[in-house]
Amino acid sequence: MRLPKYWGKGQVEVEDRKGRKHKFSAWGWSETSRQDAERKGRERAATLGRRILNGEQPIGYLYGTSPLREEIVREFQDQEGKVHSAITINSYGCHVLNSTELMVVDVDLPKVKQIQLVMYYLIRIIARNRIHPRQKREAAQLARIEEFSRLKPNIGIRAYRTHSGLRYLFANHKMKPDSDETAKDMASLNGDPLYIKLCKMQECFRARLTPKPWRCGLRTTTVRFPWENERERELYQRWNQEYMKLSADFATCEYIREYGRRFTTEPIAELLKVHDHFTKANINLPLA
């Protein structure tokens, strides 16, 4: 699980072929200290600067090499004291569960087009039992879960409805986030390809616990962790107070049902409880 404890921004000057100096900066990370993180940031900034001055495109250069820059607000440890899961705050202010213990699969449902909605409501005037397009697509995805459960009956899977799709939590089956087998299983369940790639890069599964701000009528935070000064920290805290207030009226997902074997391990049971509590999965609220 790639969740560094320390972050630091490093800045350096790099000379081009004509002897002109250019300033470059980059974030570095470390498990030991902020000073070490800043040193690594300077090394990354120097490498980035040389590549840019040599004519290479910076776009994508660092993609896939950096862990996500997120504040850790809570950790979960096994009996030996090793951290297997953590709650972090992502770039737009949401709490996210990161875990190597609990497998999470996010599925995006195709968006329902306006013309499809118009046709649905027109036909519904005559055929009152007409199924909403969203429900049809959801049912098709859940049928895939049922088939998966028949093939692997010892695996317990909890299914949830999200704002734009579905979420599956594997209640008793531990998988490696960065393995090919895991990627294959996630793809077979129509997992979001970008999410599958992120899990492999971060070496953990991720589940957003709190609503997206803009779905609650709030813009995203304008400052990112780590705070470079006290003013940034205050700006974030002020924003977070408003976010907590507005998001209280929304849920992140809604529990549907469980498939397969209803057995779970102690670490996973704790994470499931945390997930359902923060997402308000068992409370009838609008999804955001």
Buried (B, 14 or more C-beta within 10 A) or exposed (E): BEBBEBBBBBEBEBEEEEEEEEEBBBBBBBEEEBEBBBBBBBBBBBBBBBBBBEEEEEEEEBEEEBBBBBBBEEBBEEEEEEBBBBBBBBEBBBBBBBBBBBBBBBBBBEEBEEEBEEEBEEEEEEEEEBEBBBEBBBEEBBEBBEEBBEEBEEBBBBBBBBBBBBBBBBBBBBBBBBEEEBBEBBEEBBBBEEBBEBBBBBBBBBBBBBBBBEBBEBEBBEBBBBBEEEEBBEBBEEBEEBBEEBBEEBBBBBBBEBBBBEEBBEBBBBBBEBBBEBBBBEEEBEBB
